[in-house]
């Protein structure tokens, strides 16, 4: 879970209390490797692929995925990062502060953009990312890779590549770090 979500999740300023580790470091490494193979297979290689990590949780995952793709295919894949804070539909409902700069290649027209995020929940962050990407150009297609799909969608969005499907209660939180994936709750 990104620090922004940690700060914004009621009780505000609470502490994430893990109740279960659902993926360890090795599980995540295997999931990233599997997703890399799926990306290569679905797109018949890496031609025209652009990995875009969503700030903040998806950036590290996108970097790991890019390294894995390069190891498998023997060549680097274009990548970048995207902050969707100002494209969200909840501006005014909660504080929105841009986390980091957006850094995309100059040309995304005709590319196959693979959006990468740590956790897919309601789908609203991905909707904002779709909106933001379209401001930079017209990709040939947009695909979605997430480490954890926890359900509870509010929008008709479905990932193309998933590390782990993890059904959760609405009050549970999922925290993805380099150490693994934890399920827990926020406590004051």
N, C-alpha and C positions, 0 to 999 in steps of 0.2 A: 504494500500500500504506500503510495507516495506521501511525503510529509504533508502536502496540501490536504489530502483526504483525511489524514490523521488529525490535523488541526480543525477541519471543518465538520467532522463527524460527531454528533452528540454522544456523550456530553463533551462540549467543546473543550479542547485542551486536555482531554483524557489520556489515559495510558492504555496501549494495546496489551491485552492479557491473552497470550496464546493458550489454547486448550489442547491442541493436537498438531503435531507436525505431519502434514499429509504428503509432502515430497521432501527428500533430502537433496543435498548437492548432486549426488550421483543420479538420482531420479530426474532432476532438472537437466543435467547434461545429456542424458539419454533422450529426454523429450525434445530438447533443442536439436539434437542430431536427427531424430525422426522427422521433425518439422522441416528441417533443411532438405532432407531427401524428398519429402512430399512437395516442397516448393519446386525443386528441380524437376521432379516427375511431372507435375501438373503443367509446368511452363516449358517443358522440353529443353531445359538448360537455364542459363542465367541471362541470355540476351534480353536486353531492354528491361531487366528487373531493377527496381529502385526500392530498397528497404527504408522505411520511414518510422523511426521510433517516436512514440508519443511521450512528451514531457509529462511527468518525470519518470514514471514507472516503466515505460516501454523502451527508453533509450538504451539502458544496459542490456536488456534482452535483445534488442536489434543488433547491438555490437557483437554479442555472443553468437547470434544467428549468422551475422556476416562472416565472422571468423570460421564458423563451421562450414558455411557454403564455400568459402575460399579453400578450406582444407579438402573438401570433397571434390570440387571442380578444378582446383589448381589455379584459380584466378579470382581477383577481387570483384566484389559486387558494389555498385554505387549505393550510397546510403546517406541519410540525413536525419534531422530531428525536427519535430513540429510541436509548438506550444499552441494548444487550442483554446486557451483561457478566454480570449476575447470573442470566440465563436460559439461559446456555450449558450444554451437557451435558459439558463438559470441566473443570468446576470440580473441583479436586483433582488434575487431571492436569498443569495448568500454572497459574501465577499468574493470577488474574483480578482486575483492578482497573477499577472503573468509570471511564470516560474523561471523561464530561461528563453534564450533566443531561439528563433526558428532558423534552421540552417539546412537549406535544400539546394540541390544542384540548380544551375541556371535554367536548365531545360527539363521539364517533366512531360511535355507534350509527347504522346505516343508511347510513353513508358508503361510498364506494368508495375504499379505502385503496390507494395505490400506494407500495409500499416501494421505496426507491431506495438502491442500493449501488454502489460502484465496481467490485468484482471478485466474480464468482460462481465459487467453487471447489468445495468439498465439499458445500456446501448447509447446513452446520451453523449458520452465522450466521443464515441465513434461517429455519431451524427455530426458533432462539431468538427471532427477531423475531416470528414467528407466535405463539409462546407469550406474548411480552410484550404484543403488541397485544391479545390476548384478555383480558388483565387490565384493560384500559382500557375495554372495551365490546365490542359485537358489530357489526362492520362488515357491510354488505351483501355485499361481496366484497373480496378482497385480491389485488392484482396486483403484479408484480415488474418493475422496470426496473433494468438494470445496464449500465455502460459496457462491461465486458469479461466474456464468458463463456469461461472457460479450460478447462472440462471437469473431469474427475476427480471426478464427483459420488459421494458416499457415501449420499445420501438422494434420494428421488424428487422433486426440485424442479427446475422449469423456468421460465426467465424469460419474461415476456410481451413485453418490450421490451428489445432488445439493441443497444448501440452497435457492438460488434464481437465476432464469434466468433473466438477465438484459441486453437487447440489448442496445448497446451504439454506439456513433459515435467514429470513430478512434481517434479523438483528445481529447475525454473525458477520465478521469481517475476515477478509483473506489478506494476508501479508506475504508478499513475495520479496525475498532478499536473495543475495548470492549464496546464503547458507541453505535456503530451501523455501518451502511454502508452509505457512502456519495458518491455522484456523483459530479464531478466538473472538473476543468481544472487547469493547472499549469500556474502561472503568474510570471513574473520576478519581 
